[in-house]
Amino acid sequence: MIIRNENLHDISSIRHVVATAFQRPDEARLVDQLRSVISLVALDGDEVVGHALFSSTAAPFPALGLAPVAIKPDRQRLEIGSQLIHAGLDRSRKAGWKGVFVLGDPRYYCRFGFDRFVASGFTSRYSGPHLMALALDGDLPVTQGIIEYASAFRLFG
């Protein structure tokens, strides 16, 4: 398995992976609108089998939002998503980002260090038990404030 930055030749494959993973086109359209900071693909040979996107998030410190993470249905549960997330977090850390927010299942994302408590001081339209944060280098610079995901996320409420 190779994890690398996406390139222009990957876009249609990414769109297909995301649409089939979520069984609807909405998330694929979201990826098309967000492609900005870190966009990784997992390759098995020449085939794109997974994708993870880290996009800019307005926060009181340099932060990213992780979403979506998509794996082809026939390749799920093979730790491809974990490899993509770990690679994205490593790139984020090396690029000087201070934290990453994610909206998802705490049982899944806690294994990467995401924590609901760390995000609890932040106000967002997505505040609640599924909003989590991860400090990339020790602690977050601040523990409260307003965070805003990219406007493209408003498609999802």
N, C-alpha and C positions, 0 to 999 in steps of 0.2 A: 504494500500500500504506500503510495506517495501522497504527501500533503504538500500543496504548493499554492501560491497566489493565483487567483483566476487570471485568465487572459481573454482577449476578445474572442478567440475561437471557442471558448467555453460557454458563452452566454446562452446559446440555445439548449445546450446540455444541462446547464444549471436550471434554466426555466423548467425543463422536463422533470428533473429530479425533484425540485421543490413542489411542482404541481402534483406529481404522483405521490409524494410523501404525505402531503396534506389532503389529497383527494379533492382538490378544488384549485382554481387558478389565482385566488386572492393573494396568497403568500408569494407566488411567483411574480405577480405585478408589484408587490411590495419590494421585492429584491431588485427589480428593474429600476425602481424609483430611488432606492437607497444606496446603490453601489457607490461607496465613497471612501471608507477608511481601510478596513481589512476584510477581504472577501477571499475565502479559502475553498479549494476543492480537494476532494479525496479521489485519487485515481487508482483504478485497478487495471493495469495495462494502460490502454489509451481511453478507457471508459470512465467518465465522471460518475461516481457512485454516491457522492456526498458533497454537501456545501454548508458552510457556516459564514454568517455575516456579522461583523461588528461595525456599527454605525455611530456617528457623532451623536452625543446626547448633551443637551444644555444642562449644566450642573455648576455648582459653585467651585468646581475644580475640573481639570481635564478628565473627562469620562466618556466611556463608550457604552452602547447598548448592544447586547448580544441577542440577535434574533433576525431571521429564523435560522434554525439548524435543521437540515433536511437530509435524509438518507433514503436511497432507493428502497422501496418496500422489501424487495427480495434480499437486501443487504443489511437490514436492521438487526439489532441485537448482536452485532459483531464488533462492537467497540469503535466503529468508524466515527460516530459522533463524538465520542470521548477524545479520540485522536485529534479531530478538528478543533474541539474546544480547547484542549491543552495547547495546541499549536497557536491558536489565536490569542490565548492569554499570554503566552510567552512573547509573541510579537508585540502585543499591547504593552507589556512591561518594558521591553527593550526600546520601544518608541517613546517612552516617557509618560504614558497615560497613568493616571493615579488610581482609577477604579473602573469597574464594569458593573452595570446594572443588567438584570435579566428579569423577565416576567415569565414564570413557568412553575413547574412542579418542584416544590422544595425537596422531595425525596430524590429526585434526579440531580438537581443542580447543587445540592449540598456537598456532593462528593468532589466538586471542583473548588469548594471553599465559599460558595455563595451562601449568604446568611440573611434571613428575614430581619433579624435584629439589627444588623448593620444598616439596612435600608429603612428601618422604622422611623427615623428622624426626618426622612425626606418626604416632601409633599409632591404628589404627582397625580395625574388623572388615573394612573394605574395603581395607586397606593392600595395596600391590602396584603393578605397573607401570601400572595404569589410574587410580590415584588421583592427581589433580593439584590444584594450588592456584594461586591468582592473588592477589597483593597489590594492593589497590585504590589505595593511595596510597604509593608508594615501596616499602618493604619491610614484610613482616609484622612485627608487634610482637615475636613470638617465633618461633623456628624449630623448636620441638619441643613435644610435648605429646600429649594424648589428644583426639581428635575423635569425636563421636558424631552421626551423622545422626539425624533424627527417627525415632521408633520405628516409624512406618509403613513404613519401608524394610526392615524385617525380613521382610516378605512375600517379599523377593527373596533371602534367604539371608545 
